[in-house]
């Protein structure tokens, strides 16, 4: 019995793979094309490494948050600020990972916009939350370092004792989060989203 010949297969290709077959493109253009291919292959590797580190960071921050939220750890102002930082980092990394895997599943790259108006609004809200959590985490870290410096410099000060109470740390976290949210929302609200004719809801 004769074996069946293999069926023809199709494969996606980069149009730049065939630049060297045309006399229209000079040697400099071919050199740029080769360098671009090397750069893109390097970017793909960095992209995979970045995504892997992000997932590991999510797991690490989740474990850190579980430890910090224990009852015995919540009576220190530094730990409360660290809880705020950890929560912001965890949410920020989760949002970044959601965007990455969402684009991979939908087949869209970072320069392509979805035709769904709902999906665009979801991406918009995610970007707002991403900016808020990133900014809040940074400022909370600065405030925590600054307060620890003041406590070490003025250990007997009554003002420092009042600032290092757990309630003061909660007020600080809420205040910084609110200010950062107002700041970022005021920026993103400058833009509007319109549903163009022919696009589906």
N, CA and C of each residue as an Amber inpcrd file, in Angstrom:
protein
   603
   0.8460000  -1.1980000   0.0000000   0.0000000   0.0000000   0.0000000
   0.8820000   1.2500000   0.0000000   0.5920000   2.1350000  -0.9330000
   1.4050000   3.3340000  -1.0460000   1.0680000   4.3090000   0.0780000
   2.1120000   4.9230000   0.5750000   1.8980000   5.9310000   1.6170000
   1.4200000   7.2370000   0.9980000   0.5830000   7.9230000   1.7280000
   0.0480000   9.1850000   1.2320000   1.1320000  10.2640000   1.2640000
   1.2270000  11.0260000   0.2070000   2.2080000  12.1200000   0.2090000
   1.8300000  13.1610000   1.2550000   2.7910000  13.8080000   1.8560000
   2.4860000  14.8240000   2.8780000   1.6930000  15.9800000   2.2940000
   0.7340000  16.4400000   3.0440000  -0.1010000  17.5440000   2.6030000
   0.6710000  18.8530000   2.6960000   0.3930000  19.7700000   1.7980000
   1.0780000  21.0720000   1.8640000   0.6720000  21.8230000   3.1220000
   1.6110000  22.5230000   3.6970000   1.3540000  23.3060000   4.9110000
   1.6300000  24.7750000   4.6430000   0.9970000  25.6060000   5.4140000
   1.2020000  27.0510000   5.3060000   1.8870000  27.5530000   6.5670000
   2.6620000  28.5860000   6.4130000   3.4110000  29.1300000   7.5460000
   3.5080000  30.6350000   7.4020000   3.2720000  31.3380000   8.5030000
   3.4070000  32.7950000   8.4830000   4.8770000  33.1740000   8.3430000
   5.1230000  34.2640000   7.6510000   6.4990000  34.7030000   7.4740000
   6.5570000  36.2150000   7.5640000   7.7300000  36.6710000   7.8650000
   7.9810000  38.1010000   7.9260000   8.3550000  38.5710000   6.5260000
   7.6390000  39.5650000   5.9590000   7.9880000  40.0310000   4.6090000
   9.4330000  40.4820000   4.4770000  10.0260000  40.9140000   5.5840000
  11.4170000  41.3680000   5.5100000  12.3890000  40.2200000   5.2660000
  11.9210000  38.9690000   5.3940000  12.8050000  37.8300000   5.1640000
  13.2790000  37.7500000   3.7180000  12.5750000  38.4010000   2.8080000
  12.8840000  38.2450000   1.3840000  13.3850000  39.5340000   0.7460000
  13.8100000  40.4880000   1.5790000  14.3420000  41.7240000   1.0270000
  15.5820000  41.4770000   0.1700000  16.4050000  40.5120000   0.5850000
  17.6610000  40.2970000  -0.1380000  17.4430000  39.7130000  -1.5270000
  16.2270000  39.2550000  -1.8220000  15.9470000  38.6880000  -3.1390000
  15.5970000  39.7470000  -4.1700000  15.5000000  40.9900000  -3.7540000
  15.1040000  42.0520000  -4.6710000  16.2590000  43.0370000  -4.8350000
  16.4960000  43.4170000  -6.0810000  17.5560000  44.3810000  -6.3590000
  17.1560000  45.7990000  -5.9700000  15.8810000  45.9680000  -5.6590000
  15.4040000  47.2980000  -5.3070000  16.0520000  47.8130000  -4.0250000
  16.4000000  46.9050000  -3.1210000  16.9640000  47.2870000  -1.8360000
  18.4820000  47.1630000  -1.8690000  19.1660000  48.2080000  -1.4520000
  20.6230000  48.2040000  -1.4700000  21.1740000  47.4510000  -0.2590000
  22.5050000  47.3930000  -0.1880000  23.1540000  46.6360000   0.8850000
  22.8970000  47.2580000   2.2540000  22.8480000  48.5950000   2.3030000
  22.5980000  49.2430000   3.5870000  21.2150000  48.8890000   4.1260000
  20.2420000  48.8360000   3.2210000  18.8850000  48.4830000   3.6440000
  18.8420000  47.0430000   4.1460000  19.5680000  46.1600000   3.4630000
  19.6100000  44.7650000   3.9080000  20.2820000  44.6510000   5.2790000
  21.3300000  45.4540000   5.4880000  22.0180000  45.4270000   6.7750000
  21.0940000  45.8950000   7.8950000  20.3170000  46.9540000   7.6130000
  19.3590000  47.4450000   8.6040000  18.3160000  46.3830000   8.9080000
  17.8820000  45.6700000   7.8660000  16.8790000  44.6220000   8.0500000
  17.4090000  43.5050000   8.9410000  18.6560000  43.1050000   8.7090000
  19.2590000  42.0470000   9.5250000  19.3870000  42.5000000  10.9760000
  19.8280000  43.7480000  11.1690000  19.9380000  44.2750000  12.5310000
  18.5720000  44.3530000  13.2100000  17.5470000  44.6860000  12.4270000
  16.1990000  44.7530000  12.9860000  15.7220000  43.3740000  13.4200000
  16.0370000  42.3540000  12.6420000  15.6550000  40.9880000  13.0220000
  16.3390000  40.5830000  14.3300000  17.6230000  40.9070000  14.4480000
  18.3460000  40.5770000  15.6770000  17.7540000  41.3140000  16.8750000
  17.4040000  42.5770000  16.6580000  16.8140000  43.3580000  17.7380000
  15.4780000  42.7680000  18.1760000  14.6360000  42.3910000  17.2080000
  13.3240000  41.8420000  17.5410000  13.4430000  40.4940000  18.2440000
  14.4100000  39.6810000  17.8320000  14.6130000  38.4030000  18.5210000
  15.0750000  38.6340000  19.9570000  15.9040000  39.6510000  20.1580000
  16.3480000  40.0000000  21.5100000  15.1800000  40.5190000  22.3470000
  14.3170000  41.3320000  21.7320000  13.1540000  41.8700000  22.4410000
  12.2120000  40.7500000  22.8610000  12.0330000  39.7430000  22.0090000
  11.1540000  38.6190000  22.3590000  11.6800000  37.8730000  23.5880000
  13.0040000  37.6870000  23.6350000  13.5970000  37.0090000  24.7940000
  13.3930000  37.8420000  26.0590000  13.6380000  39.1490000  25.9670000
  13.4390000  40.0410000  27.1090000  11.9770000  40.0350000  27.5420000
  11.0760000  39.9690000  26.5810000   9.6380000  39.9540000  26.8830000
   9.2720000  38.7190000  27.6950000   9.8140000  37.5720000  27.3130000
   9.5360000  36.3310000  28.0490000  10.1220000  36.4020000  29.4540000
  11.3570000  36.9120000  29.5630000  11.9940000  37.0390000  30.8760000
  11.2060000  37.9920000  31.7680000  10.7670000  39.1130000  31.1970000
  10.0070000  40.1010000  31.9650000   8.6930000  39.5170000  32.4780000
   7.9950000  38.7810000  31.6250000   6.7320000  38.1660000  32.0430000
   6.9590000  37.1360000  33.1400000   8.0270000  36.3510000  33.0130000
   8.3330000  35.3400000  34.0320000   8.6460000  35.9870000  35.3770000
   9.4550000  37.0480000  35.3560000   9.7940000  37.7470000  36.5980000
   8.5510000  38.3840000  37.2150000   7.6540000  38.8820000  36.3750000
   6.4210000  39.4830000  36.8790000   5.5700000  38.4650000  37.6200000
   5.4270000  37.2750000  37.0530000   4.6420000  36.2180000  37.7050000
   5.2820000  35.8150000  39.0360000   6.6120000  35.6860000  39.0440000
   7.3130000  35.3520000  40.2890000   7.1100000  36.4510000  41.3310000
   7.1300000  37.7020000  40.8870000   6.9290000  38.8240000  41.8140000
   5.5210000  38.8220000  42.3940000   4.5390000  38.4250000  41.5950000
   3.1640000  38.3400000  42.1010000   3.0750000  37.3150000  43.2240000
   3.6790000  36.1600000  43.0130000   3.6590000  35.1120000  44.0440000
   4.3850000  35.5790000  45.3040000   5.5390000  36.2200000  45.1220000
   6.3130000  36.7080000  46.2700000   5.5490000  37.7710000  47.0550000
   4.9270000  38.7120000  46.3370000   4.1650000  39.7630000  47.0120000
   2.9370000  39.2110000  47.7150000   2.3220000  38.1880000  47.1400000
   1.1610000  37.5700000  47.7880000   1.5620000  36.9300000  49.1190000
   2.6840000  36.2180000  49.1210000   3.1730000  35.6170000  50.3650000
   3.5610000  36.6910000  51.3810000   4.1890000  37.7480000  50.8950000
   4.5870000  38.8500000  51.7750000   3.3640000  39.5130000  52.4030000
   2.3130000  39.6990000  51.5970000   1.0950000  40.3250000  52.1040000
   0.4130000  39.4500000  53.1540000   0.4320000  38.1510000  52.9410000
  -0.1600000  37.2300000  53.9210000   0.5560000  37.3390000  55.2700000
   1.8810000  37.4420000  55.2240000   2.6580000  37.5520000  56.4680000
   2.4090000  38.8880000  57.1590000   2.3890000  39.9750000  56.3800000
   2.2360000  41.3050000  56.9730000   0.8520000  41.5390000  57.5640000
  -0.1600000  40.8620000  57.0520000  -1.5240000  41.0860000  57.5390000
  -1.8670000  40.2470000  58.7680000  -0.9200000  39.4870000  59.2720000
  -1.1740000  38.7500000  60.5170000  -1.3360000  39.7360000  61.6740000
  -2.1150000  39.3370000  62.6640000  -2.4660000  40.2390000  63.7600000
  -1.2410000  40.7520000  64.5030000  -0.2530000  39.9070000  64.6840000
   0.9510000  40.3110000  65.4200000   1.8130000  41.2970000  64.6440000
   1.5830000  41.4140000  63.3360000   2.3960000  42.3010000  62.5010000
   1.7200000  43.6410000  62.2320000   0.4500000  43.7640000  62.5770000
  -0.2940000  44.9650000  62.2100000  -0.2180000  46.0730000  63.2590000
   0.5950000  45.9030000  64.2880000   0.6880000  46.9130000  65.3480000
   1.8990000  47.8220000  65.1800000   2.5150000  47.8130000  64.0040000
   3.6940000  48.6340000  63.7360000   3.4160000  49.5030000  62.5170000
   3.7660000  50.7890000  62.6260000   3.4320000  51.7130000  61.5390000
   4.1970000  51.3810000  60.2540000   5.4320000  50.8820000  60.3840000
   6.2060000  50.5090000  59.1990000   5.5460000  49.3380000  58.4770000
   5.0820000  48.3660000  59.2280000   4.4330000  47.2100000  58.6150000
   3.1350000  47.5900000  57.9150000   2.4040000  48.5540000  58.4910000
   1.1590000  48.9870000  57.8570000   1.4510000  49.6850000  56.5340000
   2.4740000  50.5240000  56.5160000   2.8600000  51.1680000  55.2550000
   3.3320000  50.1210000  54.2540000   4.0620000  49.1240000  54.7200000
   4.5130000  48.0480000  53.8350000   3.3380000  47.2370000  53.2970000
   2.2710000  47.1080000  54.0880000   1.0680000  46.4400000  53.5900000
   0.4860000  47.2220000  52.4130000   0.4470000  48.5580000  52.5580000
  -0.0310000  49.3870000  51.4530000   0.8380000  49.2610000  50.2200000
   2.1620000  49.2670000  50.4190000   3.0860000  49.1160000  49.2920000
   2.9210000  47.7580000  48.6350000   2.8240000  46.7240000  49.4500000
   2.6960000  45.3590000  48.9340000   1.3970000  45.1850000  48.1530000
   0.3150000  45.7520000  48.6750000  -0.9700000  45.6480000  47.9800000
  -0.9240000  46.3700000  46.6400000  -0.3220000  47.5640000  46.6190000
  -0.2030000  48.3170000  45.3620000   0.6460000  47.5610000  44.3460000
   1.7780000  47.0180000  44.7940000   2.6380000  46.2580000  43.8890000
   1.9340000  45.0150000  43.3630000   1.1990000  44.3450000  44.2320000
   0.4880000  43.1360000  43.8210000  -0.5760000  43.4570000  42.7800000
  -1.3200000  44.5280000  43.0010000  -2.3510000  44.9180000  42.0380000
  -1.7300000  45.3910000  40.7350000  -0.6550000  46.1660000  40.8200000
   0.0060000  46.6700000  39.6240000   0.5510000  45.5300000  38.7680000
   1.2370000  44.5680000  39.3830000   1.7930000  43.4380000  38.6430000
   0.6930000  42.5570000  38.0680000  -0.3990000  42.4030000  38.8060000
  -1.5160000  41.5950000  38.3100000  -2.1610000  42.2470000  37.0950000
  -2.3150000  43.5670000  37.1330000  -2.8860000  44.2760000  35.9910000
  -1.9790000  44.1740000  34.7730000  -0.6680000  44.3050000  34.9900000
   0.2730000  44.1820000  33.8750000   0.2220000  42.7880000  33.2610000
   0.1530000  41.7670000  34.1070000   0.0690000  40.3950000  33.6110000
  -1.2430000  40.1530000  32.8820000  -2.3270000  40.7300000  33.3860000
  -3.6280000  40.5910000  32.7290000  -3.5920000  41.1870000  31.3290000
  -2.9620000  42.3500000  31.1870000  -2.8640000  42.9720000  29.8680000
  -2.0360000  42.1210000  28.9130000  -0.9400000  41.5570000  29.4190000
  -0.0680000  40.7400000  28.5740000  -0.7960000  39.5020000  28.0740000
  -1.3970000  38.7550000  28.9910000  -2.0860000  37.5330000  28.5950000
  -3.3700000  37.8380000  27.8250000  -3.9970000  38.9750000  28.1290000
  -5.1870000  39.3610000  27.3710000  -4.8650000  39.6390000  25.9190000
  -3.7610000  40.3470000  25.6690000  -3.3420000  40.6000000  24.2890000
  -2.9180000  39.3140000  23.5890000  -2.2820000  38.4100000  24.3230000
  -1.8540000  37.1420000  23.7230000  -3.0520000  36.2890000  23.3180000
  -4.0720000  36.2500000  24.1780000  -5.2570000  35.4480000  23.8710000
  -6.0480000  36.0490000  22.7180000  -6.1910000  37.3730000  22.7180000
  -6.9690000  38.0290000  21.6690000  -6.2150000  38.1360000  20.3540000
  -4.8980000  37.9230000  20.3930000  -4.1030000  38.0160000  19.1730000
  -3.7510000  39.4340000  18.7870000  -3.9570000  40.3900000  19.6880000
  -3.6520000  41.7850000  19.4100000  -2.2810000  42.1360000  19.9530000
  -1.5730000  43.0010000  19.2270000  -0.3110000  43.4980000  19.7490000
  -0.5640000  44.8190000  20.4650000   0.5040000  45.4000000  21.0070000
   0.3450000  46.6030000  21.8310000  -0.0640000  47.8220000  21.0250000
   0.0700000  47.7580000  19.6920000  -0.2930000  48.8960000  18.8480000
  -1.6860000  48.7460000  18.2410000  -2.3560000  47.6520000  18.5010000
  -3.6640000  47.3840000  17.9260000  -4.7440000  47.6010000  18.9730000
  -5.8280000  48.2600000  18.5570000  -6.9470000  48.5270000  19.4490000
  -8.0880000  47.5780000  19.1510000  -8.7230000  47.0900000  20.1900000
  -9.8610000  46.1950000  20.0190000 -11.0320000  46.9420000  19.3920000
 -11.8700000  46.2230000  18.6510000 -13.0540000  46.8200000  18.0520000
 -14.2070000  46.9120000  19.0440000 -14.0920000  46.2720000  20.1780000
 -15.1470000  46.2960000  21.1850000 -14.9940000  47.5310000  22.0690000
 -16.0570000  48.3220000  22.1600000 -16.0100000  49.5170000  22.9920000
 -15.8720000  49.1600000  24.4670000 -16.4980000  48.0660000  24.8760000
 -16.3960000  47.6170000  26.2650000 -14.9500000  47.2440000  26.6010000
 -14.2870000  46.5270000  25.6760000 -12.8940000  46.1310000  25.8990000
 -11.9830000  47.3500000  26.0080000 -12.2790000  48.3860000  25.2270000
 -11.4700000  49.6030000  25.2850000 -11.6480000  50.2970000  26.6340000
 -12.8870000  50.3350000  27.1320000 -13.1280000  50.9280000  28.4480000
 -12.4410000  50.1270000  29.5500000 -12.4470000  48.8120000  29.4230000
 -11.7680000  47.9680000  30.4130000 -10.2700000  48.2630000  30.4200000
  -9.6640000  48.3480000  29.2250000  -8.2400000  48.6820000  29.1320000
  -7.9600000  50.0630000  29.7240000  -8.8780000  50.9840000  29.4930000
  -8.7190000  52.3480000  30.0070000  -8.7010000  52.3480000  31.5330000
  -9.6520000  51.6490000  32.1420000  -9.7120000  51.5670000  33.6030000
  -8.4710000  50.8680000  34.1590000  -8.0250000  49.8140000  33.4680000
  -6.8340000  49.0910000  33.9170000  -5.6080000  50.0000000  33.9010000
  -5.4660000  50.8030000  32.8470000  -4.3270000  51.7130000  32.7800000
  -4.3870000  52.7710000  33.8830000  -5.5960000  53.2460000  34.2150000
  -5.7370000  54.2100000  35.3090000  -5.3130000  53.5770000  36.6340000
  -5.8170000  52.3780000  36.9050000  -5.4500000  51.6790000  38.1420000
  -3.9560000  51.3670000  38.1820000  -3.3840000  51.0270000  37.0250000
  -1.9510000  50.7300000  36.9560000  -1.1320000  51.9550000  37.3530000
  -1.4960000  53.1160000  36.8150000  -0.7600000  54.3380000  37.1440000
  -0.9390000  54.7230000  38.6100000  -2.1560000  54.5750000  39.1260000
  -2.4150000  54.9370000  40.5240000  -1.5950000  54.0690000  41.4720000
  -1.6220000  52.7660000  41.2670000  -0.8960000  51.8580000  42.1630000
   0.6160000  52.0360000  42.0500000   1.1020000  52.2790000  40.8490000
   2.5490000  52.4760000  40.6900000   3.0100000  53.7480000  41.3960000
   2.2610000  54.8250000  41.2180000   2.6310000  56.0900000  41.8580000
   2.4870000  56.0010000  43.3810000   1.4000000  55.3830000  43.8430000
   1.1730000  55.2520000  45.2840000   2.2640000  54.4260000  45.9480000
   2.6470000  53.3210000  45.3160000   3.6980000  52.4700000  45.8670000
   5.0150000  53.2300000  46.0100000   5.3360000  54.0410000  45.0140000
   6.5840000  54.8050000  45.0560000   6.5850000  55.8180000  46.1970000
   5.5050000  56.5850000  46.3160000   5.4480000  57.6160000  47.3570000
   5.3540000  57.0150000  48.7550000   4.6650000  55.9000000  48.8940000
   4.6170000  55.2490000  50.2060000   6.0040000  54.7760000  50.6350000
   6.7790000  54.2680000  49.6850000   8.1480000  53.8620000  49.9960000
   9.0040000  55.0350000  50.4370000   8.8340000  56.1890000  49.7690000
   9.5910000  57.3820000  50.1570000   9.1790000  57.8760000  51.5440000
   7.8770000  57.9050000  51.8030000   7.4050000  58.3430000  53.1190000
   7.8720000  57.4010000  54.2220000   7.8590000  56.1150000  53.9610000
   8.3020000  55.1510000  54.9670000   9.7770000  55.3610000  55.3070000
  10.6120000  55.5470000  54.2830000  12.0350000  55.7800000  54.5280000
  12.2590000  57.1010000  55.2660000  11.4910000  58.1350000  54.8870000
  11.6480000  59.4430000  55.5320000  11.2300000  59.3960000  56.9990000
  10.1200000  58.7200000  57.2950000   9.6640000  58.6200000  58.6850000
  10.6290000  57.8070000  59.5420000  11.1770000  56.7650000  58.9700000
  12.1590000  55.9740000  59.7270000  13.4080000  56.8010000  60.0170000
  13.8000000  57.6490000  59.0740000  14.9380000  58.5350000  59.3020000
  14.6470000  59.5200000  60.4290000  13.4250000  60.0710000  60.4430000
  13.0620000  61.0090000  61.5070000  13.0230000  60.3300000  62.8690000
  12.5210000  59.1010000  62.9050000  12.4490000  58.3730000  64.1740000
  13.8420000  58.1060000  64.7210000  14.7720000  57.7440000  63.8470000
  16.1470000  57.4870000  64.2880000  16.8330000  58.7820000  64.7160000
  16.5320000  59.8730000  64.0100000  17.1640000  61.1560000  64.3290000
  16.6030000  61.7680000  65.6110000  15.2770000  61.6600000  65.7980000
  14.6300000  62.2430000  66.9880000  13.8600000  61.1480000  67.7330000
  14.5560000  60.2570000  68.3990000  13.8810000  59.1130000  69.0310000
  13.0000000  59.4870000  70.2190000  13.2730000  60.6130000  70.8880000
  12.5350000  60.9930000  72.0910000  11.4420000  62.0180000  71.8100000
  11.2510000  62.3880000  70.5750000  10.2710000  63.4200000  70.2440000
   8.8470000  62.8810000  70.3770000   7.9700000  63.6790000  70.9980000
   6.5690000  63.2890000  71.1430000   5.8520000  63.3040000  69.7950000
   6.2770000  64.1990000  68.9340000   5.6700000  64.2540000  67.5950000
   5.9560000  62.9760000  66.8330000   7.1860000  62.4890000  66.9510000
   7.5450000  61.2530000  66.2700000   6.7680000  60.0650000  66.8330000
   6.5220000  60.0980000  68.1410000   5.7680000  59.0030000  68.7440000
   4.3320000  58.9670000  68.2290000   3.7670000  60.1590000  68.0170000
   2.3980000  60.2110000  67.5000000   2.3460000  59.8280000  66.0240000
   3.3960000  60.1750000  65.2830000   3.4300000  59.8420000  63.8580000
   3.6640000  58.3590000  63.6090000   4.2730000  57.6960000  64.5620000
   4.5870000  56.2780000  64.3700000   3.5120000  55.3450000  64.9310000
   2.3520000  55.8870000  65.2450000   1.2480000  55.0390000  65.6840000
   0.6010000  54.3550000  64.4770000   0.0130000  53.1860000  64.6590000
  -0.6440000  52.4870000  63.5390000  -1.7270000  53.3190000  62.8620000
  -2.4700000  54.1070000  63.6570000  -3.5310000  54.9390000  63.0710000
  -2.9380000  55.9680000  62.1140000  -1.7980000  56.5440000  62.4920000
  -1.1400000  57.5210000  61.6200000  -0.7020000  56.8820000  60.3110000
  -0.2510000  55.6410000  60.3710000   0.1560000  54.9400000  59.1520000
  -1.0370000  54.6860000  58.2370000  -2.1750000  54.3370000  58.8270000
  -3.3890000  54.1160000  58.0230000  -3.8200000  55.4120000  57.3430000
  -3.7870000  56.5180000  58.0950000  -4.1420000  57.8200000  57.5280000
  -3.1900000  58.1910000  56.4020000  -1.9050000  57.9200000  56.5830000
  -0.9130000  58.2210000  55.5530000  -1.1820000  57.4200000  54.2850000
  -1.4360000  56.1320000  54.4280000  -1.6930000  55.2810000  53.2590000
  -2.9360000  55.7510000  52.5140000  -4.0030000  56.0460000  53.2450000
  -5.2420000  56.4930000  52.6060000  -5.0670000  57.8550000  51.9420000
  -4.3190000  58.7540000  52.5820000  -4.1150000  60.0930000  52.0250000
  -3.3020000  60.0350000  50.7440000  -2.2060000  59.2860000  50.7710000
  -1.3610000  59.1680000  49.5780000  -2.1300000  58.5090000  48.4380000
  -2.9020000  57.4750000  48.7480000  -3.6890000  56.8000000  47.7170000
  -4.7180000  57.7400000  47.1050000  -5.3870000  58.5260000  47.9390000
  -6.4010000  59.4610000  47.4420000  -5.7890000  60.5320000  46.5570000
  -4.6710000  61.1070000  46.9960000  -4.0140000  62.1540000  46.2090000
  -3.5410000  61.6030000  44.8650000  -2.9330000  60.4290000  44.8800000
  -2.4650000  59.8260000  43.6260000  -3.6310000  59.4800000  42.7050000
  -4.7470000  59.0290000  43.2800000  -5.9190000  58.6970000  42.4660000
  -6.4920000  59.9460000  41.8050000  -6.5820000  61.0370000  42.5610000
  -7.0870000  62.2920000  41.9920000  -6.1570000  62.7940000  40.8980000
  -4.8570000  62.7010000  41.1420000  -3.8740000  63.1800000  40.1700000
  -3.9630000  62.3910000  38.8680000  -3.9660000  61.0710000  38.9570000
  -3.9810000  60.2500000  37.7450000  -5.3280000  60.3040000  37.0370000
  -6.4100000  60.3350000  37.7920000  -7.7350000  60.4170000  37.1580000
  -7.9080000  61.7430000  36.4230000  -7.3820000  62.8290000  36.9940000
  -7.4720000  64.1270000  36.3170000  -6.7070000  64.1200000  34.9980000
  -5.6400000  63.3250000  34.9280000  -4.8890000  63.2120000  33.6740000
  -5.6530000  62.3790000  32.6460000  -6.1170000  61.1860000  33.0580000
  -6.7750000  60.2870000  32.1140000  -8.1390000  60.7950000  31.6890000
  -8.7930000  61.6060000  32.5040000 -10.1070000  62.1190000  32.1330000
 -10.0340000  63.2100000  31.0700000  -8.8360000  63.6260000  30.7130000
  -8.6940000  64.5750000  29.6080000  -9.0240000  63.9280000  28.2710000
  -8.9900000  62.5970000  28.2260000  -9.2310000  61.8740000  26.9870000
 -10.6620000  61.3580000  26.9570000 -11.1780000  61.1910000  25.7620000
 -12.5210000  60.6440000  25.5880000 -12.4570000  59.4980000  24.5830000
 -13.3920000  58.5650000  24.7190000 -13.4600000  57.4020000  23.8390000
 -14.7240000  57.5090000  23.0070000 -14.5800000  57.4550000  21.7020000
 -15.7290000  57.5310000  20.8030000 -15.8540000  56.2350000  20.0270000
 -17.0730000  55.8230000  19.8180000 -17.3460000  54.6370000  19.0150000
 -17.5180000  55.0670000  17.5680000 -16.5320000  54.7750000  16.7280000
 -16.5760000  55.1860000  15.3370000 -17.6120000  54.3840000  14.5720000
 -18.0950000  54.9450000  13.5080000 -19.1090000  54.2860000  12.6940000
 -18.5480000  53.0030000  12.1060000 -19.3130000  51.9390000  12.2050000
 -18.8820000  50.6520000  11.6730000 -18.2440000  49.7710000  12.7010000
 -17.9710000  50.2990000  13.8990000 -17.3920000  49.4990000  14.9710000
 -18.5090000  48.9230000  15.8180000 -18.3290000  47.7060000  16.2550000
 -19.3570000  47.0560000  17.0550000 -19.1840000  47.4040000  18.5210000
 -20.2940000  47.3590000  19.2670000 -20.2610000  47.6480000  20.7010000
 -19.5760000  46.5320000  21.4500000
